[in-house]
Amino acid sequence: MRPCFKFVAATADQPSVLSIYDEIGFWGVQAKDFISDLAKVSSKVLNVEINSPGGEVHEAMAILNMFAAHRARVVAVVDGMAASAASFIAASCDETVMSPGSQMMIHSPHSIAWGNAAEMRKTAEFLDTLEESMVEVYTAKAGEQDWASLLAEETWLTAAATVDLGLAD
């Protein structure tokens, strides 16, 4: 398996660093990859470096919830892009830093469906619940917005625009 992320543990006085430089999910970074490394973090700060096109919603939610449950202050540093599922990992951290030239992209969740009309409706309802979960994360960071429109439009944000919207500090 190719390396999906890098982890550097540090002492209590130095930040630990975890780099997510890949897709999130089956083909890249998975939540289970973080369990043992995250348990090794004894520092007060964990820097999460991100350059990811995103990926699977549930994997990203598991990762962000593991960060939220950790005792360290978690700082997301978007080095290149935090797109799709990577955007709500970045936005959920205690602090979100957009590096110069970096971007964030948010959009409604996607899926592939197979079956009759009833199956298609079930998939659409499932996607609606995924979007509600994503909006909870974005709202916790940036407050009430017209998230439905921003997500439907597949919104690309510069570093400054991400800060202006409230998804980064």
Salt bridges, closest charged atoms under 4 A:
ASP22 OD2 - ARG2 NH1 2.81
ASP37 OD1 - LYS40 NZ 3.46
GLU95 OE1 - ARG73 NH2 2.77
GLU119 OE2 - LYS122 NZ 3.40
ASP169 OD2 - LYS141 NZ 2.89
